[in-house]
Amino acid sequence: MPSDALFGPSLSTDLMMVTVSDRAWVQAMLDVEAALARAESRLGLVPQAAADAIAGHCRVDEFDVAQLGRAAVRSANPVIPLVNALRAAVSHDAAPYVHHGATSQDILDTAMMLIARRGLDIILADLDRAAASAATLVERHRATVMAARTLLQQALPTTFGLKAAGWLVGIVEARSEVARVARTRLAVQFGGAAGTMAAVRDRGLDVARELAAELALTEPTVPWHTARARVVEVATALGIAAGAAGKAALDVVLLSQTEVGEVSEGTVAERGGSSALPQ
């Protein structure tokens, strides 16, 4: 019976760990601070020289990530110590323009959207590979007869191609939802201390628009940091994708049991091995 790969070897786990690491979070927050300075300089709210100086220091290698983490415990979020460190790093003239008009939640939520987008891009690529593998199985085994099962008991005949088609549809639908969230629901957060954008007077909506363009994120209708539907939608899309992958994985595990033996996975060194059993 089939031994074709569905989810092939992938580096996504290691890559994802880097993408959501502490360093990645600090860099994402710095990316937002740099983008904010550039956006406000285009609107005449920050001198160009100050924006250039701020952006030039928004590199994670210039900061002690572990120390920022320790300081975050005292301030209840990592943005406050990061902003203090960034102000200390730039010139005296540029320091007053660091974090101009923003509040900690603006930086943290927008950084979260950047992290989410980078992570979702990795997952989309994995889902693309899984869909391609499932499609190959569908075509190759459209006439490979096997027993269908009801409550794990053999029922009528079916084909392995049809089973793989079920995996394919689930993966494609999951990918569609992940892509929708990545495309439409990852938004800039900019509201200032109370969500009124008062610190930039009547230019708040302009700053939000320019910041969204700078970071290639969606511009929200109003500041959203007290409305967490966007975050929930990311989690929901990931849950759907995990369910689609888990369905295929469980089918493979059940069909590859010694007592069933209808499918098998390709041999990969040290995968599925035992420290005690010879097989």
C-alpha positions in Angstrom: 0.0 0.0 0.0 1.1 3.6 -0.3 4.3 4.8 1.3 4.4 8.3 -0.2 5.3 11.3 1.9 2.6 13.8 2.8 4.4 16.2 5.2 8.0 16.0 4.0 11.1 17.0 6.0 10.7 20.6 7.1 12.9 23.2 8.8 9.8 25.2 9.9 10.1 24.3 13.6 13.6 25.7 13.9 12.7 28.7 11.7 9.5 29.3 13.8 11.5 29.2 17.0 13.7 32.0 15.6 10.8 33.9 14.3 9.0 34.1 17.7 12.1 34.3 19.9 12.8 37.1 22.4 15.3 38.6 19.9 12.6 38.6 17.2 10.1 40.3 19.5 12.6 43.0 20.4 13.5 43.5 16.8 9.8 43.7 15.9 9.2 46.4 18.5 12.2 48.3 17.2 10.8 47.9 13.6 7.7 49.7 14.9 9.6 52.5 16.5 11.7 53.0 13.4 8.6 53.0 11.2 6.8 55.4 13.5 9.7 57.9 13.3 9.8 57.6 9.5 6.0 58.0 9.2 6.0 61.0 11.4 8.9 62.6 9.6 6.9 62.4 6.3 4.1 64.3 8.0 6.5 66.9 9.4 6.0 65.8 13.0 9.6 64.6 13.5 12.7 66.1 11.9 14.1 64.0 9.2 17.5 63.9 10.9 15.9 62.6 14.1 14.0 60.0 12.2 17.1 58.8 10.5 19.0 58.7 13.8 16.2 56.7 15.5 15.9 54.2 12.6 19.7 53.8 12.5 19.7 52.5 16.1 16.7 50.2 15.8 18.8 47.1 15.6 18.4 44.3 18.2 22.2 43.8 18.3 22.5 47.1 20.0 20.4 46.1 23.0 20.7 43.6 25.9 17.7 41.4 25.3 18.0 39.6 28.7 18.3 42.9 30.6 15.2 44.2 28.8 13.4 41.1 29.9 14.4 41.6 33.5 13.4 45.3 33.4 10.1 44.4 31.8 9.1 42.6 35.1 9.4 45.9 36.9 7.5 48.0 34.3 4.9 45.3 33.4 5.9 45.4 29.7 9.1 45.4 27.7 8.4 48.6 25.7 9.2 51.0 28.6 12.8 49.8 29.1 13.3 49.4 25.4 12.2 53.0 24.7 14.5 54.2 27.6 17.4 52.3 26.1 16.6 53.6 22.6 16.5 57.2 23.8 19.8 56.7 25.5 21.3 55.3 22.3 20.4 58.2 20.0 21.7 61.7 20.0 20.5 64.3 22.5 18.6 66.1 19.7 16.8 62.9 18.5 15.9 61.5 21.9 12.7 63.6 22.4 11.3 62.2 19.2 11.7 58.5 20.1 8.2 56.9 20.6 6.6 60.2 19.7 2.8 60.2 20.3 2.7 56.4 21.0 2.0 54.4 24.1 3.5 51.0 25.1 0.5 49.0 23.9 0.7 50.6 20.5 4.3 49.3 20.1 3.6 45.9 21.6 0.4 45.2 19.7 1.8 46.3 16.4 5.0 44.2 17.0 2.7 41.3 17.7 1.1 41.8 14.3 4.5 41.7 12.6 5.5 38.6 14.5 2.2 37.0 13.5 2.6 37.9 9.8 6.1 36.4 9.8 5.0 33.3 11.5 1.9 32.9 9.3 4.1 33.2 6.2 6.1 30.1 7.4 2.9 28.2 8.1 1.5 29.1 4.6 4.6 27.7 3.0 4.2 24.5 5.0 0.6 24.2 4.0 1.5 24.7 0.4 4.0 21.9 0.6 1.4 19.6 2.4 -1.3 20.4 -0.2 1.1 19.6 -3.1 2.0 16.3 -1.4 -1.6 15.4 -0.8 -2.5 16.3 -4.4 0.2 14.0 -5.6 -1.2 11.2 -3.5 -4.7 11.9 -4.8 -3.6 11.5 -8.4 -1.3 8.6 -7.9 -3.7 6.5 -5.8 -7.1 7.4 -7.3 -7.6 3.7 -8.1 -5.7 2.2 -5.1 -8.5 0.2 -3.4 -8.7 0.0 0.4 -11.3 -0.6 3.0 -13.3 2.3 4.3 -14.0 2.2 8.0 -16.9 3.2 10.3 -15.9 3.5 14.0 -12.6 1.7 13.0 -14.5 -1.2 11.6 -14.2 -2.2 7.9 -17.1 -0.9 5.8 -17.4 -0.6 2.0 -14.5 -0.3 -0.4 -13.0 3.1 -1.1 -9.7 4.3 -2.6 -6.7 5.8 -0.9 -6.9 8.6 -3.4 -10.3 9.6 -2.0 -8.9 9.6 1.5 -6.0 11.8 0.4 -8.5 14.1 -1.3 -10.1 14.6 2.1 -6.7 15.6 3.5 -6.2 17.9 0.5 -9.5 19.7 0.9 -8.9 20.2 4.6 -5.4 21.6 4.1 -6.5 23.9 1.3 -9.4 25.3 3.3 -7.1 25.8 6.3 -4.6 27.6 4.1 -7.4 29.9 2.7 -8.3 30.9 6.3 -4.7 31.5 7.3 -4.2 33.6 4.2 -7.3 35.6 4.8 -6.3 36.5 8.3 -2.7 37.3 7.2 -4.0 39.5 4.4 -6.9 41.4 6.2 -6.7 41.1 9.9 -3.2 42.0 10.9 -3.5 45.7 11.7 -1.4 48.6 13.0 -2.3 49.7 16.5 -1.8 53.5 17.1 -3.9 55.3 19.7 -1.6 56.9 22.2 -2.2 56.9 26.0 -6.0 56.8 25.9 -6.7 55.7 22.3 -7.4 59.3 21.3 -4.2 60.1 19.4 -4.1 63.4 21.3 -0.4 63.6 21.5 -0.2 64.3 17.8 -3.1 66.6 17.9 -5.2 66.5 14.7 -2.7 64.3 12.8 -3.5 61.0 14.5 -5.3 59.4 11.6 -2.6 60.5 9.3 0.1 58.9 11.5 -1.9 55.6 11.7 -2.3 55.6 7.9 1.4 56.3 7.3 2.5 53.8 9.9 0.3 51.1 8.3 1.8 51.8 4.9 5.3 51.8 6.4 4.8 48.3 7.9 2.5 46.9 5.2 -0.2 46.2 7.8 -3.9 47.0 7.6 -5.1 50.4 8.8 -7.9 49.9 11.4 -11.0 52.0 11.6 -10.2 52.9 15.2 -7.5 51.9 17.7 -8.2 48.3 18.7 -6.0 47.4 21.7 -9.0 46.8 23.9 -10.8 44.7 21.2 -8.9 41.4 20.8 -10.9 39.8 17.9 -7.8 40.1 15.6 -5.7 38.1 18.0 -8.5 35.5 18.4 -8.8 35.2 14.6 -5.1 34.4 14.3 -5.4 31.7 17.0 -8.6 30.3 15.3 -6.9 30.1 11.9 -4.0 28.3 13.4 -6.3 25.9 15.2 -8.0 25.1 11.9 -4.6 24.5 10.3 -3.5 22.3 13.2 -6.8 20.3 12.9 -6.3 19.7 9.2 -2.7 18.5 9.7 -3.8 16.4 12.7 -6.5 14.7 10.7 -4.0 13.5 8.1 -1.4 12.5 10.8 -4.0 10.5 12.8 -5.1 8.6 9.7 -1.5 7.7 8.8 -0.8 6.5 12.4 -4.0 4.3 12.4 -3.3 2.9 8.9 0.3 2.2 9.7 -0.3 0.1 12.8 1.4 -3.2 12.7 -2.0 -5.0 12.8 -3.2 -2.9 9.9 -0.2 -2.1 7.8 -2.0 -0.4 4.9 0.4 2.5 4.7 3.9 3.3 5.8 6.0 6.4 6.0 9.3 6.9 4.2 12.3 5.9 6.3 14.0 8.9 8.0 16.9 8.3 10.4 15.9 8.3 14.1 12.3 9.2 13.4 9.8 7.0 15.1 12.6 4.9 16.8 12.8 3.5 20.2 15.5 3.5 22.8 14.5 0.0 23.9 13.0 -1.9 20.9 14.9 -3.2 17.9 12.3 -2.1 15.3 
